[in-house]
Structure formats: structure tokens, C-alpha cells
């Protein structure tokens, strides 16, 4: 007689797992709302009029959308306390970030290539010293760096700020590329040497084309560090060469006249947009590139 009590595998519903999964989704949703709330307040405040901000709720949607605060934050207008926008400082940051990222990435790639593939006496010591430089606080190098910039005639200039960021970023870029290049077989370098390829030919023709994942990591890292920097910007710049973070600080901390919160929020969003766009566009490649050299690094 057949056993009619048999239940096919997988036909039952595990309500406990379903409930646990939904609890996890709800918790993640709450965390997302918590972290996105400041951004929501910034965006909504930036498109409100000053009168609505004074009389309305902080987290309420705007009754009437206006982009006057964005125009004032970007171009400047002598209404209230805002007489100068962030536009010139924004382009200063662009002029600092692009060459700084390009130079530190290229030099870091060559350093990592030398340390990982062209072994020489003292290579580990040199790499350890460069790695040690990654952990030196910014404040420690302010006075020596100011002295060096003065001697070189680059104090208070955009090239001076580029020089500072390239030097301070070399420890990180060398670390990234070295950990990536040690995962590439040394036999590749030996075979290229046998074929007559020299130092630069091997680097440009073999290693650099293989470096796209770690280049993305380095570019994102360095761009974020340079663009968001405030300490070096305020210490080594002067009027006309200040980056956008210094201008943003001057706008937000102004206490004369009427406080224009909508302009402050718009200026903060403008200053944060480049790094936000970089992570949105290339964020998935950042984690992928970081783990690319983790096996032997």
C-alpha cells in the first residue's frame, strides 16, 4: 500500500527564513533612510526660498521650487552675505585635481612596477619608508612643506598645491600598484627582457595595459582625497588660488548679515557633486580593483 503521507522536497514554505529576510530588508531600508536624510534636507533646502525656510518645516517638501540659491551659490550675488560664488574656486579645484591625480597615478605606477618586478637591494626598505609616509598626519608636514614651497617659489600657487598633493599621495599610489603588480608573474618580465625589451618598454607595453583595474582605484582614491582636502588648501593657498572646500567654508561660516541657508546647502552640493559622480559612475570598479591584487599583496 502506497504511503500517501510523503511530501515532495521543497514543497514546504519556510516562513521563518522569509520573515528573517524581510526583517533584514526593513533594517537596511531604515539605515538607508537614516544616511540619506541629510542629503534630502540639503536638496530640499537648496530649492526653497529663504522666507519658506524661516516659516516652514526642515524636512518638508518645498511649496514652490526655485533655483535662485543655486545661481547665487555658483555665480555670486551681493544680496545678504553672498557676494561671491564658488565658481572660480570650483575651477581652481579642477586645475588642482586633474594634474595631481594624473601625476601621482603615473609616478605611483612606475614606483610599484620597480618595487614589485625589478628587485634591487634595499627595495623592501624603500617601500616600507614610503608606506610609513601614508600614516604621517597632515599637520606634521605643514611647516616643512611650507618651507619647501617657499624655497621653490611655489607658495600660494596652484602648481604648489599640485606638488603637495602629488608628494603626499605617492605613498598610497605606490602601495596600490605594488600590491597589484606582485600578482603578475615575474616570468613575463623575464621573457620580455630576453626579447630585448627594456625598462620603459616593458612598463608601457606590458604592465600599463594590464593595470586598468588598479588605475581606476587610484584615480578614484586620489581624486577624492585632493578634491575634499581642506587643510592643505587653506594652508598653502592665497586669494585667487583657493580650492572649492576653502570657499565653501568661508560661505558657510560667514556670520555677517542674513544667514542664507539655501545658498549654503546649494554650495555644499555643488562642492560634493564631482566626487559623488565619480563614485556613482566608477564605484563598482573601485572594489573590484582593490581586490585584484589581494592574493599575493
C-alpha positions as CSV (number, residue, x, y, z in Angstrom):
1,X,0.0,0.0,0.0
2,X,1.4,3.4,-1.1
3,X,2.5,5.9,1.6
4,X,0.3,8.9,1.0
5,X,1.9,11.0,3.7
6,X,5.1,11.6,1.6
7,X,5.7,15.3,0.8
8,X,8.0,16.2,-2.1
9,X,11.2,18.0,-1.1
10,X,11.0,21.8,-1.5
11,X,7.2,21.9,-1.5
12,X,7.0,23.4,2.0
13,X,7.4,27.2,2.7
14,X,10.0,28.2,5.3
15,X,8.2,31.1,6.8
16,X,11.0,31.7,9.3
17,X,13.5,32.4,6.5
18,X,11.1,34.6,4.7
19,X,10.3,36.7,7.9
20,X,14.1,37.0,8.6
21,X,14.8,38.2,5.1
22,X,12.0,40.8,5.3
23,X,13.3,42.0,8.6
24,X,16.8,42.4,7.1
25,X,15.3,44.4,4.2
26,X,13.4,46.6,6.6
27,X,16.5,47.2,8.7
28,X,18.6,48.0,5.6
29,X,15.9,50.4,4.4
30,X,15.9,52.2,7.7
31,X,19.7,52.6,7.6
32,X,19.4,53.9,4.1
33,X,16.8,56.4,5.1
34,X,18.9,57.5,8.1
35,X,22.0,58.1,5.9
36,X,20.1,59.7,3.1
37,X,18.1,62.1,5.3
38,X,20.9,64.8,5.4
39,X,21.1,64.7,1.6
40,X,17.4,65.0,1.4
41,X,17.4,68.0,3.7
42,X,20.2,69.6,1.7
43,X,18.5,69.2,-1.6
44,X,15.1,70.4,-0.4
45,X,16.5,73.3,1.5
46,X,18.5,74.4,-1.6
47,X,15.4,74.7,-3.8
48,X,13.4,76.7,-1.2
49,X,13.1,80.4,-0.8
50,X,14.6,82.0,2.3
51,X,11.2,83.0,3.5
52,X,9.9,79.4,3.2
53,X,12.9,78.1,5.2
54,X,12.1,80.5,8.0
55,X,8.4,79.7,8.3
56,X,8.4,76.0,7.1
57,X,9.4,72.6,8.4
58,X,13.0,71.5,7.9
59,X,12.1,68.2,6.2
60,X,9.1,69.3,4.3
61,X,8.9,69.4,0.6
62,X,9.2,72.9,-1.0
63,X,5.9,74.7,-1.7
64,X,7.5,76.4,-4.6
65,X,10.7,75.2,-6.3
66,X,13.3,77.9,-7.0
67,X,16.9,77.7,-8.2
68,X,17.8,81.2,-7.1
69,X,20.0,79.8,-4.3
70,X,21.9,77.6,-6.8
71,X,22.6,80.6,-9.1
72,X,23.8,82.7,-6.1
73,X,26.0,79.8,-4.8
74,X,27.6,79.4,-8.3
75,X,27.9,82.9,-9.7
76,X,27.5,85.0,-6.6
77,X,25.2,87.9,-5.9
78,X,25.6,90.8,-3.4
79,X,22.3,90.0,-1.6
80,X,22.7,89.4,2.1
81,X,26.1,88.0,2.8
82,X,26.8,86.2,-0.5
83,X,28.9,88.5,-2.8
84,X,31.0,85.8,-4.4
85,X,30.0,82.4,-5.7
86,X,32.0,79.1,-5.7
87,X,32.6,79.1,-9.5
88,X,36.2,80.4,-9.6
89,X,37.1,78.1,-6.6
90,X,35.4,75.2,-8.3
91,X,37.6,75.6,-11.4
92,X,40.7,76.0,-9.1
93,X,39.9,72.6,-7.7
94,X,39.6,71.2,-11.2
95,X,43.0,72.7,-12.1
96,X,44.5,71.1,-8.9
97,X,42.8,67.7,-9.0
98,X,43.3,66.7,-12.6
99,X,47.1,67.2,-12.9
100,X,47.5,66.0,-9.3
101,X,45.7,62.7,-10.0
102,X,47.5,62.1,-13.3
103,X,51.0,62.7,-12.0
104,X,50.6,60.8,-8.7
105,X,49.0,57.8,-10.6
106,X,51.7,57.7,-13.2
107,X,54.6,58.0,-10.7
108,X,52.9,55.6,-8.3
109,X,52.6,53.1,-11.2
110,X,56.3,53.3,-12.0
111,X,57.2,53.0,-8.3
112,X,55.1,50.0,-7.9
113,X,56.5,48.4,-11.0
114,X,60.0,48.9,-9.9
115,X,59.4,47.7,-6.3
116,X,57.4,44.6,-7.4
117,X,59.2,43.5,-10.5
118,X,62.7,45.0,-10.7
119,X,64.1,43.7,-7.4
120,X,67.2,45.5,-6.1
121,X,69.0,45.8,-2.8
122,X,67.0,48.0,-0.4
123,X,63.7,47.7,-2.3
124,X,61.8,46.5,0.7
125,X,63.3,49.3,2.9
126,X,62.3,52.0,0.4
127,X,58.8,50.6,0.1
128,X,58.5,50.4,3.9
129,X,59.5,54.0,4.2
130,X,57.0,55.1,1.5
131,X,54.4,53.1,3.3
132,X,55.3,54.8,6.5
133,X,54.7,58.1,4.8
134,X,51.0,57.1,4.4
135,X,50.5,57.3,8.1
136,X,52.1,60.7,8.8
137,X,49.4,63.1,9.9
138,X,48.8,66.1,7.6
139,X,49.6,68.5,10.5
140,X,53.2,67.2,10.8
141,X,54.2,68.2,7.3
142,X,52.6,71.6,7.2
143,X,55.6,73.6,8.3
144,X,58.3,71.6,6.4
145,X,56.1,71.7,3.3
146,X,55.5,75.5,3.6
147,X,59.3,76.0,3.9
148,X,59.9,73.8,0.8
149,X,57.3,75.7,-1.3
150,X,58.8,79.0,-0.2
151,X,62.3,77.9,-1.4
152,X,60.9,76.6,-4.7
153,X,58.9,79.9,-5.2
154,X,55.6,77.9,-5.4
155,X,54.0,79.2,-2.2
156,X,50.3,80.2,-2.6
157,X,50.1,78.9,-6.2
158,X,48.1,76.2,-7.9
159,X,51.3,74.4,-9.0
160,X,52.4,74.4,-5.4
161,X,49.1,72.7,-4.3
162,X,49.5,70.2,-7.1
163,X,53.1,69.4,-5.9
164,X,51.9,68.9,-2.3
165,X,49.1,66.5,-3.3
166,X,51.4,64.5,-5.6
167,X,54.1,64.1,-2.9
168,X,51.6,63.2,-0.2
169,X,49.7,60.8,-2.4
170,X,52.8,58.8,-3.7
171,X,52.8,56.5,-0.7
172,X,49.2,55.4,-1.4
173,X,49.6,55.1,-5.1
174,X,52.8,53.1,-4.8
175,X,51.1,50.8,-2.4
176,X,48.2,50.2,-4.7
177,X,50.3,49.5,-7.8
178,X,52.9,47.4,-5.9
179,X,50.2,45.1,-4.4
180,X,48.7,44.7,-7.9
181,X,52.0,44.1,-9.8
182,X,53.2,41.4,-7.4
183,X,50.3,39.3,-8.6
184,X,51.8,39.4,-12.2
185,X,54.2,36.5,-12.9
186,X,57.9,37.6,-13.0
187,X,58.3,35.2,-15.9
188,X,56.5,37.8,-18.0
189,X,59.2,40.4,-17.3
190,X,62.0,37.8,-17.9
191,X,60.5,36.8,-21.2
192,X,60.3,40.5,-22.3
193,X,64.0,41.0,-21.3
194,X,65.0,38.0,-23.4
195,X,63.2,39.6,-26.3
196,X,65.3,42.7,-25.9
197,X,62.7,44.9,-24.2
198,X,64.0,47.5,-21.7
199,X,62.6,49.0,-18.5
200,X,60.3,51.6,-20.1
201,X,59.2,49.3,-23.0
202,X,58.1,46.6,-20.6
203,X,56.3,49.1,-18.4
204,X,54.4,50.9,-21.3
205,X,53.7,47.9,-23.5
206,X,53.0,45.1,-20.9
207,X,52.3,46.3,-17.4
208,X,50.4,49.6,-18.0
209,X,47.8,47.9,-20.4
210,X,47.2,45.3,-17.6
211,X,46.7,48.0,-15.0
212,X,43.2,49.3,-15.8
213,X,41.5,47.9,-12.5
214,X,44.1,49.4,-10.2
215,X,44.3,52.7,-12.2
216,X,40.6,53.1,-11.6
217,X,41.1,52.6,-7.9
218,X,44.0,55.0,-7.7
219,X,42.2,57.7,-9.7
220,X,39.1,57.5,-7.5
221,X,41.1,57.5,-4.3
222,X,43.4,60.4,-5.3
223,X,40.6,62.5,-6.8
224,X,38.5,62.1,-3.7
225,X,41.5,63.0,-1.4
226,X,42.5,66.0,-3.5
227,X,39.0,67.4,-4.1
228,X,37.9,67.0,-0.5
229,X,41.1,68.4,1.0
230,X,40.7,71.4,3.2
231,X,43.9,71.6,5.3
232,X,46.4,71.8,2.5
233,X,44.1,74.1,0.6
234,X,43.7,76.6,3.4
235,X,47.4,76.4,4.4
236,X,49.2,76.6,1.0
237,X,46.8,78.9,-1.0
238,X,46.0,82.5,-1.1
239,X,43.3,84.7,-2.6
240,X,42.7,83.6,-6.2
241,X,44.1,80.1,-5.8
242,X,41.9,78.6,-3.0
243,X,40.1,75.4,-3.8
244,X,36.3,75.0,-3.5
245,X,36.4,73.5,0.0
246,X,38.0,76.7,1.4
247,X,35.4,78.8,-0.4
248,X,32.6,76.6,1.0
249,X,34.0,77.0,4.5
250,X,34.1,80.8,4.0
251,X,30.5,80.9,2.8
252,X,29.0,78.6,5.4
253,X,30.9,80.2,8.4
254,X,30.0,83.8,7.4
255,X,28.1,85.4,10.3
256,X,27.5,88.9,8.8
257,X,24.0,89.9,7.7
258,X,21.2,87.4,7.0
259,X,22.1,83.7,7.0
260,X,21.1,82.2,3.7
261,X,20.8,78.5,4.4
262,X,19.5,77.7,1.0
263,X,22.7,79.2,-0.6
264,X,24.8,77.3,1.9
265,X,23.2,74.0,1.0
266,X,23.4,74.6,-2.7
267,X,27.1,75.5,-2.4
268,X,27.7,72.3,-0.4
269,X,26.0,70.2,-3.0
270,X,28.0,71.8,-5.9
271,X,31.2,71.1,-4.0
272,X,30.3,67.5,-3.4
273,X,28.9,66.7,-6.9
274,X,32.2,65.7,-8.6
275,X,33.2,63.1,-6.1
276,X,29.6,61.8,-5.9
277,X,29.5,61.4,-9.7
278,X,32.9,59.6,-9.7
279,X,31.7,57.0,-7.2
280,X,28.3,56.6,-9.0
281,X,30.0,56.1,-12.4
282,X,33.0,54.0,-11.3
283,X,32.2,52.8,-7.8
284,X,31.8,49.2,-8.8
285,X,35.3,49.1,-10.3
286,X,36.7,50.5,-7.1
287,X,36.1,47.4,-5.0
288,X,36.9,45.1,-7.9
289,X,40.3,46.9,-8.4
290,X,41.1,46.8,-4.6
291,X,40.7,43.0,-4.5
292,X,42.6,42.4,-7.8
293,X,46.0,42.2,-6.1
294,X,44.9,40.8,-2.8
295,X,46.1,37.2,-3.4
296,X,49.8,37.9,-3.3
297,X,49.8,41.5,-2.0
